[in-house]
Amino acid sequence: MILTATAKPVSSPTILALEVSIDRCTVGLLHKGSCLWREASGGRAAESILPCIETLLADLEVPRSALDAVAFGAGPGGFTGLRVACGVAQGLGWALERPLLVVDSLAAVAWQVATVKTQWVAVAIDARMGEVYAGLYSVDPEGRVQTVQAPWLADPHALSATFAKDLDPSMDWVAAGDAFRVYPHLIEPANPRLWGRIDATLAPRADAIGSIGANLWHAGLGVSANDAAPIYVRNKVALDVGEQRALRVSRGQI
């Protein structure tokens, strides 16, 4: 099934959007002012993303040659997914001689909370290994996302204190992302009036990648395939045995 979201803002370019920074793979197409997207089903992202792209383009009767650019969720997120999305985007960029639009995946979460007023959003995504990817954003009513603080890797306990110390409760912050479910203490900072809304269901999604990518495209911020790269934030891929045990202890699993 193809899901539809009105693009914010309505945009003229035709942009293919890829998002694989988390466990699921979504592909979208921004075309004629709407972003249509679908989630790849079955198999690993490396195996399912290309068939999903081909099916979506065929269903919408849009040839690859009609694409103006390719946007991809650059992370932070899972290492393998980021490399898959970047690699596929680079391949298409080289083959079609089109620019790539490198989109912050946490900004794609913030985009989804756009309302009739400018909204301030604290995004926190579970990074596994007892850590969290966090970022701070503002989103205007047209869906334009501004970065207040670029993504960083945080200890969830320290992050709660950071939110309480640095975020102004008068700005009515939205807490967005699955880390607020995995680490519920994040929504219980020292100032109980900090959060105006909490949505732990939001995750990076291809329609958001496409719409943010359109703003980058209009601003002339596309890059060549050679210059595109994931936003890793974290260099370490896995915990050693001792670190795994310490993490289980901290979660009360031992």
C-alpha positions in Angstrom: 0.0 0.0 0.0 1.2 3.5 -0.9 0.8 6.1 1.8 0.4 9.8 0.9 1.4 12.9 2.8 1.0 16.5 1.5 4.4 17.9 1.0 5.3 20.9 3.2 6.0 23.1 1.4 4.4 22.2 -1.9 7.4 21.7 -4.1 8.0 21.5 -7.9 11.0 19.1 -8.0 10.6 15.4 -8.4 12.7 13.8 -5.6 13.3 10.2 -4.7 13.7 9.8 -1.0 15.4 7.0 0.9 15.3 6.4 4.7 17.1 3.4 6.2 18.6 4.9 9.4 16.4 2.6 11.7 15.3 -1.0 11.5 12.8 -0.3 8.7 13.3 0.8 5.2 11.0 3.4 3.6 11.1 4.9 0.1 9.2 8.0 -1.1 8.7 10.1 -4.1 8.0 13.8 -3.9 6.1 14.6 -7.1 3.7 17.3 -8.1 3.5 18.7 -4.6 2.8 15.4 -2.8 5.1 12.9 -1.2 4.0 9.3 -1.7 5.9 6.6 0.3 5.9 3.0 1.2 7.7 0.7 3.5 9.8 -2.1 2.0 8.5 -5.5 3.1 10.6 -8.5 4.0 14.4 -9.1 3.9 17.2 -6.8 4.7 17.3 -3.2 3.5 20.2 -4.0 1.2 18.0 -6.6 -0.5 14.6 -4.8 -0.4 15.4 -1.2 -1.1 16.0 -1.5 -4.9 12.8 -3.5 -5.6 10.9 -1.1 -3.5 12.2 1.9 -5.5 11.4 0.2 -8.8 7.9 -0.7 -7.7 7.1 2.7 -6.4 8.4 4.5 -9.6 6.5 2.0 -11.8 3.2 2.3 -9.8 3.4 6.1 -10.1 4.6 6.0 -13.8 7.6 8.1 -13.1 10.8 7.1 -14.9 14.2 7.5 -13.3 15.1 10.1 -15.9 12.3 12.4 -14.5 14.1 12.6 -11.1 15.6 16.0 -10.2 17.5 14.7 -7.2 17.8 11.9 -4.7 17.4 12.6 -1.0 18.6 10.2 1.7 18.4 10.0 5.4 22.1 10.3 6.4 21.6 9.5 10.0 22.5 9.3 12.8 21.3 5.7 13.0 22.3 2.1 12.3 25.6 1.9 10.5 24.5 -0.7 8.0 21.3 1.1 7.0 23.1 4.4 6.6 25.6 2.8 4.3 22.9 1.2 2.3 20.9 4.4 1.8 24.0 6.4 1.0 25.3 3.8 -1.4 22.1 3.4 -3.3 21.7 7.2 -3.5 25.3 7.6 -4.8 24.7 4.9 -7.4 21.6 6.7 -8.7 23.3 10.0 -8.5 26.2 8.8 -10.6 24.0 7.0 -13.1 21.5 9.8 -13.6 24.0 12.7 -13.1 21.7 14.1 -10.4 22.5 15.9 -7.1 22.1 14.2 -3.8 20.3 15.8 -0.9 21.8 14.8 2.5 19.1 15.0 5.2 19.5 14.7 8.9 17.4 11.8 10.0 16.5 13.3 13.3 15.3 16.4 11.5 13.0 14.0 9.6 11.4 13.2 13.0 11.0 16.8 14.0 9.3 17.6 10.6 6.4 15.3 11.5 5.3 17.6 14.4 4.7 20.7 12.3 1.6 22.6 13.5 -0.1 26.0 12.9 2.7 27.7 14.9 6.4 27.3 15.1 7.2 24.3 17.2 10.3 23.4 19.2 11.2 19.7 19.1 13.7 17.6 21.1 14.3 14.4 19.2 15.8 11.4 20.9 16.2 8.0 19.1 17.4 4.9 20.8 21.0 4.3 19.6 21.3 0.9 21.3 24.3 0.1 23.5 22.7 2.2 26.3 23.0 5.4 24.3 20.7 7.9 22.6 21.0 10.0 19.5 19.6 13.5 20.3 19.0 16.7 18.4 17.1 20.0 18.9 15.0 21.6 16.2 12.4 24.2 15.4 9.7 23.5 12.8 7.6 26.3 11.2 4.0 25.9 10.0 5.3 25.3 6.4 7.4 22.3 7.6 10.7 24.1 7.3 13.1 22.6 9.9 15.9 24.6 11.5 18.6 22.9 13.5 19.0 24.3 17.0 21.6 21.8 18.1 23.0 19.2 15.6 22.7 15.5 16.5 24.9 14.2 19.2 25.4 10.9 21.1 24.3 11.0 24.7 24.0 9.0 27.8 20.3 8.8 28.5 20.7 9.7 32.2 22.9 12.7 31.4 20.5 13.7 28.6 17.6 14.1 31.1 19.7 16.5 33.1 20.7 18.4 29.9 17.0 18.8 28.9 16.2 20.1 32.4 19.1 22.5 32.4 19.1 23.8 28.8 15.5 23.8 27.5 13.2 26.7 28.2 9.8 25.4 29.3 8.1 28.5 28.1 8.8 27.3 24.5 6.5 24.4 24.9 8.9 21.6 23.7 7.7 18.5 21.9 9.5 15.3 22.9 9.7 13.1 19.8 11.3 9.7 19.1 11.4 6.2 20.6 14.1 6.9 23.2 11.3 8.6 25.3 9.7 5.2 25.4 12.9 3.1 25.9 14.1 5.6 28.6 11.0 7.0 30.2 12.9 9.0 32.7 13.8 11.4 29.8 10.3 12.8 30.1 10.7 13.4 33.9 13.3 16.2 34.1 13.6 18.6 37.0 11.0 21.0 35.4 7.7 19.1 35.0 6.3 21.9 32.7 9.0 21.3 30.0 7.1 19.0 27.7 4.0 20.4 25.9 3.6 17.1 24.0 5.3 13.7 23.9 5.2 11.4 20.9 7.5 8.3 21.3 6.0 6.7 18.1 7.7 9.0 15.6 10.6 7.7 13.6 12.5 8.9 10.5 10.4 8.4 7.4 10.8 8.8 3.6 8.1 11.5 3.2 9.9 13.7 5.7 13.3 13.1 4.0 11.7 14.1 0.6 10.1 17.2 1.9 13.2 18.4 3.8 15.2 17.5 0.7 13.0 19.8 -1.4 14.0 22.7 0.8 17.6 21.8 0.3 17.1 21.6 -3.4 15.5 25.0 -3.6 18.4 26.4 -1.6 20.9 24.9 -4.0 22.3 22.6 -1.3 22.5 19.5 -3.4 25.9 17.7 -3.4 27.6 15.4 -5.9 27.6 11.7 -5.3 31.3 11.9 -4.5 30.7 14.3 -1.7 27.7 12.5 0.0 28.4 10.7 3.2 26.4 9.4 6.2 26.2 11.2 9.6 27.6 8.6 11.9 28.0 10.6 15.2 29.2 7.4 16.8 32.3 5.5 15.8 32.0 2.4 17.9 29.7 -0.4 16.4 29.3 -2.9 19.2 29.9 -3.4 23.0 32.5 -5.8 24.2 31.4 -8.6 26.6 32.1 -6.5 29.8 30.2 -3.6 28.4 27.2 -5.8 27.4 27.1 -7.1 31.0 27.2 -3.6 32.5 24.4 -2.5 30.2 22.2 -5.5 31.3 22.9 -4.7 34.9 21.9 -1.1 34.4 18.6 -2.2 32.9 18.0 -4.7 35.8 18.3 -7.7 33.5 20.9 -9.4 35.8 
